[in-house]
């Protein structure tokens, strides 16, 4: 299967996550919990078809555990931010992940974007910044939402860089099952400690849970994790900047939300798309991350 096609479908699948959360009344931790739990039967079922060596899984588990923790924090901070700021501001700030991913991947994996990809990153981030500035609010509530969104950006970047490292030896469904299960368990424990309900919601909330699981989670996050075997973490995060463009358009067109983007946001959206095009054109890694699994030959074929 074409990694580029999978990545494009994954980004498209994430675009409605921000707008649809607005229709839920459940707490942020419950939304994050159920979007993970509902995909686990699918990922675990498909993982049983992967002939993944136990020794490989055991060696990769500490990193997958950390990835699950980061994913849980990423989801909670991002969904919580939507309570305080607009869809566009929240999704754009979270989508500053390429900046963080660039630094983490350079320090840990020794991966650096190609010159053309750097221009793509600059254009995409500049465009995302324009969208955010066009939608900026100066209230204390909005600033709190922005801080949560930035925390989501940092943890999301770490999650993807770890995925880039682990996916070199671990199959996509085995990786997704382990990481999603850890994140769901952590969110469930957090809800229990805080006394936040995980059940007793109405039909509309369960519809949101199911929609979040099927699109942004199963197709979106899993598709991006698949692409991490073939593209640098920075490249995947730049491609994910297509999410705020799509989310802004959806939030504009859906009557119940109807957040009309100003001209500056539209210009920013164009810059984002141009930047993504430049990054994807040069972002397919010609070599694997510098860090190698013990005993793994660099020429060994990586599982999908």
Secondary structure, DSSP 8 states (H G I E B T S, - for coil): --HHHHHHHHHHHHTTHHHHHTT--S-HHHHHHHHHHHHHHHHHHHHTTS---HHHHHHHHHHHHHHHHHHHHHHHHHHHHTTTS-HHHHHHHHTTHHHHHHHHHHHHT-----HHHHHHHHHHHHHHHHHHHHT---SHHHHHHHHHHHHHHHHHHHHHHHHHHHTTTS-HHHHHHHHHHHHHHHHHHHHHHHT--SS---HHHHHHHHHHIIIIIIIIIHHHHHHTTTB-HHHHHHHTTHHHHHHHHHHHH-TTT-----HHHHHHHHHHHHHHHHHHHH-B-SS--S---TT--TTS----
